[in-house]
Amino acid sequence: MRLRLKGHMELKMSDQWQHQLRLYFADELAEVARHDPGNLALGPLPGILEKHGATMKCQFDAFAGYVSEAESHGVEDYPLYEWTKATIEDPVKKAKHIRSFSLHVKGKEVYTKEEADALEADLQPLVDGKSITRLSRHDTNPANNPQPPERYRKPRV
């Protein structure tokens, strides 16, 4: 689908989505990345991130931060609280998310396709299947993102 904008410029619907890259580490390297993201054990990764104005955030730590914030401000204003809390309390899901790191560019959790493309191109050679096990791309299109299971959905008022 295309949108026609003033000045006869066309914008494909897919161009409106923002993107986020995630890196997945082996267990031992995940702990290093969580606590010392500039460590030499991460090889050229810190330099690549710096080149793009990027930082890493452990998904488990982000989820735990969301739960903590909700508990201190009132969970009723945090629609994903119950689902997120259940996720961080599940040992299998914790193990999965502690190895997953979202990449933020210039302080933003999601960013343009061009920024994601450039960062992805520089990161792809680091994915060796051993230390850095994979690299994934996510976008803000709701159709491409998991929705809370029915038991965690709140009725709309």
C-alpha positions as CSV (number, residue, x, y, z in Angstrom):
1,M,0.0,0.0,0.0
2,R,1.2,3.5,-0.8
3,L,0.3,6.9,0.6
4,R,0.5,10.0,-1.6
5,L,1.8,12.9,0.3
6,K,1.8,16.6,-0.6
7,G,4.3,17.4,-3.3
8,H,3.4,14.1,-5.1
9,M,5.9,12.1,-2.9
10,E,4.8,8.5,-2.3
11,L,5.5,6.6,0.9
12,K,5.1,2.9,1.1
13,M,3.3,1.7,4.3
14,S,6.3,-0.4,5.2
15,D,8.5,2.8,5.3
16,Q,6.6,4.1,8.3
17,W,7.8,1.4,10.7
18,Q,10.7,1.9,13.0
19,H,13.2,-0.9,13.6
20,Q,15.2,-2.5,16.4
21,L,18.1,-4.9,16.2
22,R,18.9,-7.5,18.8
23,L,22.0,-9.5,19.5
24,Y,22.0,-12.9,21.2
25,F,25.0,-14.0,23.2
26,A,26.3,-17.2,24.6
27,D,25.8,-17.5,28.3
28,E,29.3,-16.4,29.4
29,L,29.5,-13.5,27.0
30,A,26.0,-12.3,28.0
31,E,27.1,-11.7,31.5
32,V,30.1,-9.7,30.3
33,A,27.8,-7.7,28.0
34,R,25.4,-7.0,30.8
35,H,28.0,-5.8,33.3
36,D,30.9,-4.5,31.2
37,P,29.8,-3.6,27.6
38,G,33.3,-2.2,26.8
39,N,35.1,-5.4,27.7
40,L,37.8,-6.7,25.3
41,A,36.1,-10.1,25.4
42,L,33.4,-8.5,23.2
43,G,36.0,-8.0,20.4
44,P,35.1,-5.2,17.9
45,L,31.5,-4.9,19.1
46,P,32.0,-1.9,21.4
47,G,33.7,0.0,18.5
48,I,30.9,-0.8,16.1
49,L,28.3,0.3,18.6
50,E,30.1,3.6,19.2
51,K,30.4,4.2,15.5
52,H,26.6,4.1,15.2
53,G,25.8,5.9,18.5
54,A,24.4,2.6,19.8
55,T,24.1,1.0,23.2
56,M,23.0,-2.5,24.3
57,K,20.2,-3.2,26.8
58,C,19.7,-6.7,28.2
59,Q,16.1,-7.7,27.5
60,F,15.8,-9.3,30.9
61,D,17.0,-6.2,32.6
62,A,14.6,-4.1,30.6
63,F,11.7,-6.3,31.6
64,A,12.8,-6.3,35.2
65,G,13.0,-2.5,35.1
66,Y,9.5,-2.2,33.7
67,V,8.1,-4.4,36.5
68,S,10.0,-2.4,39.1
69,E,8.7,0.9,37.7
70,A,5.2,-0.5,37.6
71,E,5.3,-1.6,41.2
72,S,6.6,1.7,42.4
73,H,4.1,3.8,40.3
74,G,1.0,1.6,40.4
75,V,0.6,-1.4,38.2
76,E,-2.8,-0.3,36.9
77,D,-1.1,2.1,34.5
78,Y,1.2,-0.6,33.1
79,P,-0.8,-2.8,30.8
80,L,2.0,-5.4,30.2
81,Y,2.8,-5.7,33.9
82,E,1.4,-9.1,34.6
83,W,2.7,-10.7,31.4
84,T,6.2,-9.1,31.9
85,K,6.3,-10.2,35.6
86,A,5.4,-13.7,34.7
87,T,8.1,-13.7,32.0
88,I,10.9,-12.6,34.4
89,E,9.8,-15.1,37.0
90,D,9.8,-18.1,34.6
91,P,13.4,-19.6,34.7
92,V,13.2,-20.8,31.1
93,K,12.2,-17.4,29.8
94,K,14.7,-15.7,32.1
95,A,17.5,-17.8,30.6
96,K,16.3,-16.8,27.1
97,H,16.0,-13.1,27.7
98,I,19.2,-12.7,29.7
99,R,21.1,-13.6,26.5
100,S,19.1,-11.2,24.3
101,F,20.2,-7.5,24.0
102,S,18.2,-4.8,22.2
103,L,20.3,-2.2,20.5
104,H,19.4,1.4,21.0
105,V,20.6,4.0,18.5
106,K,21.2,7.6,19.7
107,G,19.2,6.9,22.8
108,K,16.2,5.6,20.9
109,E,14.7,2.0,21.3
110,V,13.5,2.0,17.7
111,Y,15.0,3.8,14.8
112,T,14.9,4.3,11.0
113,K,15.3,1.5,8.5
114,E,18.5,3.2,7.3
115,E,20.0,3.3,10.8
116,A,19.1,-0.3,11.3
117,D,20.5,-1.3,7.9
118,A,23.8,0.4,8.5
119,L,24.2,-1.1,12.0
120,E,23.1,-4.6,10.8
121,A,25.7,-4.5,8.0
122,D,28.5,-3.8,10.4
123,L,27.3,-6.3,13.0
124,Q,26.6,-9.3,10.7
125,P,30.3,-10.4,10.4
126,L,30.4,-10.8,14.3
127,V,27.7,-13.4,14.3
128,D,29.7,-16.6,14.6
129,G,27.1,-18.9,16.1
130,K,29.3,-19.4,19.2
131,S,29.9,-16.1,21.1
132,I,27.3,-14.0,19.3
133,T,24.7,-16.6,18.3
134,R,22.4,-14.5,16.2
135,L,21.2,-11.1,15.2
136,S,17.6,-10.3,14.6
137,R,15.6,-7.4,13.3
138,H,12.2,-6.3,14.7
139,D,9.9,-3.6,13.6
140,T,7.0,-1.6,15.1
141,N,4.4,-3.1,12.8
142,P,1.9,-4.6,15.4
143,A,1.2,-7.5,13.0
144,N,4.8,-8.6,13.5
145,N,4.9,-8.4,17.3
146,P,3.7,-10.9,19.9
147,Q,0.6,-10.0,21.8
148,P,0.0,-10.8,25.4
149,P,-1.7,-14.2,25.9
150,E,-5.5,-13.9,26.5
151,R,-5.1,-14.4,30.3
152,Y,-2.9,-11.2,30.6
153,R,-5.2,-9.0,28.5
154,K,-7.2,-6.4,30.3
155,P,-10.7,-5.7,29.1
156,R,-11.0,-2.4,27.2
157,V,-13.1,0.2,29.0
